[in-house]
Amino acid sequence: MVQVNLHVAEMHLSQPVDRVAAGEEITITKAGKPLARLVAVEPRPRRQLGTLAGKAWLADDWDPPEVNEEIARDFYESDDDWPFRSDR
């Protein structure tokens, strides 16, 4: 493990970061006492799109107009305020 003084790390941050990216572990010290450790970040695996394909389904009547109108009545003062009535 490599030790780097805080002042040196501040003045030349890219050098310790490059060494960490290459696989080294660096301890930052102040007056000879360890303060922090620089380690490489493990990359997150990329999310795979479509992993739930075929595993979820919606019923044919999951969003009927009657339910939308009922919800609209809960939020609007009158049916006339609701812009998406099915009888228009």
KABEL-V126506 format. One record per backbone hydrogen bond with DSSP energy under -1.0 kcal/mol. NH is the residue of the N-H (numbers start at 1). CO is the residue of the C=O. Records with the same first field share a line. If there is no record, write none. Layout:
# KABEL-V126506
NH->CO / CO
This chain:
# KABEL-V126506
2->25
4->27
6->29
9->5
10->6
11->7
12->8
15->12
16->12
17->13
18->14
19->15
20->16
21->17
22->18
23->20
24->19
26->38
27->2
28->36
29->4
30->33
33->30
35->28
36->28
38->26
53->50
55->52
62->59
68->64
69->65
70->66
71->67
72->68
73->69
74->70
76->72
81->78
88->85
